[in-house]
Amino acid sequence: MKANQKGITQILLIVGIVAVTAFIGYLLYAQNLQKQKTAVSAVPSPYQAQYQQASEAVEPVNDTSSLNSASASLDSTDMTQLDTDLNALNSASSGF
């Protein structure tokens, strides 16, 4: 009977070590996942929504006439407003 108990003790010790290692691995994985979620959500939502709306409004360029239309649209873009927005983003992000 004592010979069988020696084997059980070793098996329980191995199972315990595996369980502790798995638990530590899970904690590290959960912590890494939380860091990734924080990094993605660091972009302020008003700016993110504004750029998503702008990207949805752009039509694809399929031929030369749509390329000329896109060029004309870019030429008429108000650069002062874009510079103002970029400066505001720069000052907002300088605190990080």
C-alpha positions in Angstrom: 0.0 0.0 0.0 2.8 2.4 0.8 4.4 1.8 -2.6 1.2 2.9 -4.3 1.1 6.1 -2.2 4.5 7.2 -3.4 3.4 7.2 -7.0 0.2 9.2 -6.1 2.3 11.8 -4.3 4.5 12.3 -7.3 1.6 12.5 -9.7 -0.2 15.1 -7.4 3.1 17.1 -7.2 3.4 17.2 -11.1 -0.3 18.1 -11.5 0.1 20.9 -8.9 3.1 22.3 -10.7 1.3 22.2 -14.1 -1.8 23.9 -12.5 0.3 26.7 -11.0 2.2 27.2 -14.3 -1.1 27.4 -16.2 -2.6 29.9 -13.7 0.5 32.2 -14.0 0.3 31.9 -17.8 -3.3 32.8 -17.8 -2.7 35.9 -15.6 0.1 37.1 -17.9 -2.1 36.5 -21.0 -5.0 38.5 -19.5 -2.7 41.3 -18.5 -1.3 41.5 -22.0 -4.8 41.5 -23.5 -5.8 44.4 -21.2 -2.7 46.4 -22.4 -3.6 45.9 -26.0 -7.2 47.0 -25.4 -5.9 50.2 -23.7 -3.5 50.9 -26.5 -6.3 50.7 -29.1 -8.7 52.8 -27.2 -6.2 55.6 -26.6 -7.4 57.5 -29.7 -10.1 60.1 -28.7 -13.4 59.0 -30.0 -14.5 62.3 -31.6 -11.4 62.3 -33.8 -11.8 58.6 -34.5 -15.4 59.1 -35.6 -14.5 62.1 -37.8 -11.9 60.1 -39.7 -14.1 57.1 -40.1 -16.8 59.2 -41.6 -14.3 60.9 -43.9 -13.0 57.5 -45.2 -16.5 56.3 -45.9 -17.3 59.4 -48.0 -14.4 58.8 -50.4 -15.3 57.2 -53.7 -12.9 54.7 -55.3 -10.9 55.8 -58.3 -11.8 53.5 -61.2 -10.9 55.5 -64.3 -9.4 58.8 -65.4 -12.5 60.9 -65.0 -12.9 59.8 -61.3 -9.1 60.5 -60.9 -9.6 64.0 -62.2 -12.6 64.5 -59.9 -10.5 63.3 -56.9 -7.7 65.7 -57.9 -10.1 68.6 -58.2 -11.6 67.7 -54.8 -8.1 67.6 -53.2 -7.1 70.9 -54.8 -10.2 72.6 -53.3 -9.4 71.3 -49.8 -9.0 74.0 -47.1 -5.5 73.5 -45.9 -5.9 76.1 -43.1 -8.6 74.0 -41.4 -6.5 70.8 -41.8 -3.5 72.6 -40.2 -5.6 73.8 -37.4 -6.9 70.3 -36.7 -3.4 68.8 -36.8 -2.2 71.4 -34.4 -5.0 70.7 -32.0 -4.3 66.9 -32.2 -0.6 67.6 -31.6 -1.3 69.7 -28.5 -3.8 67.2 -27.2 -1.4 64.3 -27.7 1.7 66.1 -26.2 0.5 65.3 -22.7 1.1 61.6 -23.2 
